[in-house]
Amino acid sequence: MPKKSKSKLEVLALMDTYENEFIFLAGTPEEMRDYFYEKKLDEPVSIDRINGSEWLAYNKGSVNVIMIMKDDLGVIIHECVHAIQHAMDDVGIDTGVENTEITAYWTEWLCKHAIPFYTKYFAKLKQNAK
């Protein structure tokens, strides 16, 4: 039986109350690179960099783009923490120990969206590979 073709790029876009944008991408390296071109983000992301990575994050101002290429819960959470730290910095909230509760709650909010998104995506990839 032939394998099903790869799906189109899947995008989860969220905005928090501070108007920070969090964009999660799931797809082929080419699709993710093309997303950068279409959205006119800073510099194009090289296919080699995406292919050689388990994850890739882009942060500029209030825009955070996260691409996860490995089905690994730890990597998803790890990248969410980085995205939140960039967002906190962008709105002027110190990321030091005195604000660990802010970091924890904000990261929890982001993970509650990112984890189901990537879990569903990687499950679909596994199903299509059969």
TADANOR-V416491 format. One record per run of one state. SS is the DSSP state (@ for helix, = for strand, . for the rest). FROM is the first residue (numbers start at 0). TO is the last residue. If there is no record, write none. Layout:
BEGIN
{{SS & FROM & TO} {SS & FROM & TO}}
END
This chain:
BEGIN
{{. & 0 & 8} {= & 9 & 14} {. & 15 & 19} {= & 20 & 25} {. & 26 & 27} {@ & 28 & 38} {. & 39 & 45} {@ & 46 & 50} {. & 51 & 53} {= & 54 & 59} {. & 60 & 61} {= & 62 & 67} {. & 68 & 71} {@ & 72 & 90} {. & 91 & 95} {@ & 96 & 128} {. & 129 & 129}}
END
